Amino acid sequence: MRRRPAPSGHDMTCRQAVALVTDYLDGALTGEQAALFRAHLAECPHCTEHLAQIQATVAAVGYVGAEDLDPPAWADLIDLYRRWRAGT
């Protein structure tokens, strides 16, 4: 994973790009964020592949909203996310 700016000088790392994939697909990025994201993709085949994998997953599985989950499943996902964020 690239940790420094790309040769073109844009300021997005792979870690930042991966964190923005969902917002990008949801159309929730600002114009500037979307432009930086697309600039990163233009130079990074790994992040481009990651985006393609997420798009394929969404196409295969569809959308699941929080309201579609029963309370135990919701609690399990929240716990999993918290453990992931904590690095455990």
N, C-alpha and C positions, 0 to 999 in steps of 0.2 A: 504494500500500500504506500502510495506517495505521501510524504509528510511535509514537503515543501512546495512552494508555488510551482506551477508548470512553467516550462521554458517561455511561454508566451507572456508570462507575468501575471496571469489571473491568480486570484488569491484563494481558490478553493482546493482543499485537500480531498483525498478519497474518503476519509472519515466524515468530513462535512457533507460531501455529496451523498453518501449512503444515508446519512441522517435526513436528507431532504427528499428522498425518492417518493415517499408517500405524499408529502405536501405537493410535490411536482405533479404527480399523477392526479391529485385532487384539484389542481389548479389554484392552490392556496399560496403560492409564492408571489412575492412582488415582482414587477417587471425586471428589476435589477437582479434579484435572486435567481429568477428563471434564466436570465441571460448568462449569469455566472455558471449556473448548473449546466446549461447547454454547452458553454465554452469548455468546461471541464470534460464533458462527455466527448466532445470533438477530439480531445487529446488522450483520452483514457479508455482503452478497450475493456479494461476490467470493470469499470463502473458502467460502461455501456452494456456489457453482458449482464451485470447485476440488475440494471433497469429492465432489460429484456426478460430476465427470469421472473422478476416481480410482476411484470405485465402478463406473462404466460400463466402465472399462478392465479392472478385475479381473473383472467379469462376462463381458467379451468374451474375455479372454486366459486367465483362470484363474490359478492359483497356480503359481509356479515357485520351487522351493526351491534352496538352494545345492547340494544333493546332485543336482539335476537338470542341473546345468551341467557341461560337460567342463572340464578344467583350463585350456585356453587361453581359453575364454569367461569363466571365473571371473577369470583374470588381467586380461583386457581390462576387465571391469567394475570391478575394484578400481582399476586405473590411471585409468579415467575418473572414478571417484568422487574419487580423490586430486587429480586435476587440477581438478575442479569445486570441491573444498574450498579449494584453493590459489588459486582465482580465475583460472586460466589457460584 
